[in-house]
Amino acid sequence: MRRREFLGATSVLAAWQIRSWKRVAARLGPPALAMVLRGGRYFTAGAWRVGDVGIDVAGRLRFGADLQGGEVIDVSGLVVAPGFIDILADNSTDPDRTFPIFEKYKVADGVTTALQMHGGSADCGGLHARLGSRPHRINYGFSTSVMAVRGRTADRSARLRLVERNLAEGALGVSHSLEYQPTPFEELVRYARLAARYDRPVFLHLRYSDAERELAGVDEAVRIAAASGARVHIAHLHSTGGTFHMEEALRRLRAANAAGLVLTACVYPYSYWAAYLSSKRFDPGWRRRFGLDYGDLTVVGTGERLTAATFPRHRQRGTLVAVPEGTMPPEKTWELALREPFCVIGSDGGIQGEPRANSHPRGAGCFATALRQGIVTGVPLEEILAKMTVLPAAVVSPGLAERGVLEEGAIADLTVFDPLTVRGNATLENPNQFSSGIDLVLVNGRPAFWHRQLAHANGRAIRY
């Protein structure tokens, strides 16, 4: 499925019907099933069904009546969904050391693939080489991080060569955080043109997040897409670009897509953002820009409220702090965005430490929280699931070409959950908590999380 087909879909449900794996299934031949999930409810080919879902010995999906396999698991009353795909995971701080913790909490939230398209690496080939020899609970992949590349050299030509080398070595796209590292527009276009040449997306944290200027950041993303021909994805639109003017931000993106450009976005299902105090977001003037004060900032992982006296100390440490709940009212921000076919779920988070990380709860609970919010607010389950599976896969297509769908012969990344009990449990005080209602997670055909226990490490690298 090409990106323009994705954006042209009349609804998210249409995207579930575009892909077909019949050619793959024919090549695989008669199935020898290793596992059968019996009696669950699943959505495929535009309709909900109840029946057997089989996983063959090659880790591929099979469907039919009364399937038989080496292990039959009763999942009656549960939903069998494609494994959740987090395209905005963030574990760029010392990933060689922290990835086991990161993957542990992701898989417990139903995530089978976590791609670090916000952050990433300046050395994607080297990172893949180091991580490739170690077991992984979920599938993983990286963008080439312009922030990290620019931190290595001041020479623009050298920067471009390094970005291109990363793309040639399998990076899934180009990412940059303009608010945290302001960069000239002309330089950004050069990176985007490289991404377009390699048919990879550009992931942007926009330049502005305050009420006066946030729409200028949206306009800049549109200009980059127009000048480069690249697919441009806006990270966490409701916290950077649409916090105060979401309706207008969406109108501008809608118009850009209608004009033939390709712009997508993601949001996370929380009404508050978090950022490191050492970032430019908290440069002098932040209280006026955001209408907040010191006492509105909470240290994630402890619950400590800041004061004018403690702010400088935490800023020097680079502590992650969260703003109050309701800072981004759902009905005015991310709920509006999710109505658009070009907007998906992305966590913008990870867990990098234990027992209590200084990390936004979205890192461990984004997807279960999104399901609960969708169910509570009456969003059809198939629609919210599409925003977590097939549509995110399409944003980084074709790298995830056989994941995110329930079709004969597709890769068996699956998340089985209870729609009555699913919810995220991570909090500001304690982000390190498994989600509830996630019963079984299969990665490449093998259980990775089962009965709230970690199981096999069967994840693979996602790269070009």
Steps between C-alpha positions, in 0.01 A plus 500: 500500500646833394469809711275689261253212507508516880427873508230465239306243705151622583531353850750309708296186436584517131867459584426163660369373168774620266768243572484142382745223585354233272818493295705448819267230629514311171877498516495357853298191404285287734529607863656309785367691798706556812219679686129571469316783675145373534176696536633854499345797323700664223450757224597418144377580148271771636309289754524357850522122519525232767713200423840340497824683433790268427873562509702270278852376562637787288334757728228588247127546553244244388122518525232234484245294690601247764873541439733255672849575624766409747342728762140620512427802719145599589465878453120513513375844600830664403597707198776374271665802336811566297791583732510869583758703308662794680661717234589774749678300768789678668797319650786699351686554829749214534286243310779238513453479877133585551321318217406193714308723743346697215382187318368341818246776559414539134405135455292512819303781333428281198772649280667254264701757300655817644676729254710787626395758247528781757864510601660205331873487444790667321645154432214270401728241342716475810200488732343219297827311506527527879137420576466232235698246700272533805148363559204736467147462631351711218589618152713815492634760261644851482495824311812701432495781755592840357546632855761235569664545160525876547654440839785310336614756247445863403574432133175494301636279227624251757158503665328418173745219430439352845122517464524332160731232635245418769225475240718273290564285808131443566367802693122514473485875451643838598397662829560841651375706797493860385382644830793348685763563233392785268632442148484717185218414261736450205700242694181315593396480136831335412441225756142459378616465139729218607205331672292539183779352289500190721118497528508543879289734714619809686386513863485852643458637850384845390682824569239663726264385774355825635165652407643791304722299266393135492321530164816644346661165584222314319545727198874430501435124489276553198768713332763231560276239338436729203865594452639146534231260380547304822233339714490710818367372833429740787582355841247541784296767323287577805800599710697676227302661220137456606484556875318832468373497140438137411206560268702744290810279504292209369340720235842599369622140493180388331546765231865404446406134449219596266756695295708185449751524784536218756479611862407279793499551877469311826367568849505324836186461718599723792393853587843614617847512353841454659840635402852518635568819692835531323325536162434828323131462580588627848719789390419834667146610423349150526246605764358767270512276191308214660301680767660283768697558818758308702239325714334361188802280428517147646811282502402175329584196710480677836200735488708789633356844417758758401548843653689808388782383728521140372451579130867599433635184662272273298571696183869440547433128545275486194209350697186400309197688629132477408248782473151474656232267368266686270774717352408334170120447528425174314183629333695795359823325412573130449139384469454747213823387336408131511195568283734569210617210279856637507533491882605191700604404854867534599630495856790748487633307794691214652619368835874504547547438871365308798346484753343841425604672182501873438278434197150609392242224569437483123824303472347196673127552461424685176326227305288346775400855597404578139280189489329590827442861388360383168264253666381753759436773243319269258758483221446175305763255614613424145572869445722550804677171423574616145666811647733267694576239235447521124511880475826553693648220291402694189679814622834319485408283203625282350717406797205342682335354192387171660414623847205683651226292329308177551525334162591153379879470489578825683765497774354383833553807716187486717358665809213327682316719749186522709296804392328507840818534706764645270652821635836666564615502861811718473475824701705813554603370840585152370541466123642146532178303493371237260169568330191297590296286265788403269465121513739373233752660264660306215805632318591326175280209596625433854358617835694798632262590784247260651294517822690817603832319471781555251555202271710452185733763354421466129521859374674595178660809354282705266725666247540559129 
